[in-house]
Amino acid sequence: MILNIGNRVRKRRIAKGWTMMDLAYEAEMDFRQIGRIERGEVNFTIGTLLKICKVFNIKLKDLVK
């Protein structure tokens, strides 16, 4: 599940033409954290996912489906 969410984050980021640094800046997060999320290396909080969803202008259910 964690890796699936990470893959969805990566796909959306790439679709926007953004680097991990771009997403990190927009979400006010460390870019290394974005990398760990995309690789499925960390358990993230709902708050972290909500920040990412806000940047992508999507609902949480669209990211965790």
N, C-alpha and C positions, 0 to 999 in steps of 0.2 A: 504494500500500500504506500509506504513512504517513497519508494523508488518511483511508483506510478505518478505520484503527485509531483515529484521532482522532474520527471520527464515532461509533465504538462507545463510546469513553470518554464522549463527550457524551450519547449516548442513555442509557447506564447512570446517569450523574450526574443527568440530568433525571428519569429514572424514580424515583430516590430522593427527588426534590424538593430536591436540593442545588444550591447556587450553586458557582461555581468556587472561591470562598473556602472553602466547606465541604469540598470535596474536597481542596483544597490543605492545609487544616488536618489532616484525617484522614491524608493521605499524607505529611505533614511536608515539603511542597514549597512553593515560591513560587507564588502564584495566577497570576502572569503566565506561568509555565511551563505550567500546565494549559491556559491559553488558547492558547498556541503549539502545544501537542500537539493540542488539539481542532481547530485550524485547519490542521494539517498543515504547519506552518512550520519544524519542527525535526526533526532526527534524534535520537531518544531512545535511551537505553541500555536494555538488558534490565533492569538494576537499577531504572530508573525505572518501567518497565512492571510489574515485580514489586511495587513499592510500591502501584501503582494496583490491581493484581489483589488484593492482600492486603486493601485497603480494601473492595473490592467482593465479597470472599470468592469469587473465581472463579479458575480455572486460566488460566495464560498462553495456552494454546491457544484458550480461549474468546474472548480479546481479539484474537488475531492470525489467527484462522482464515481 
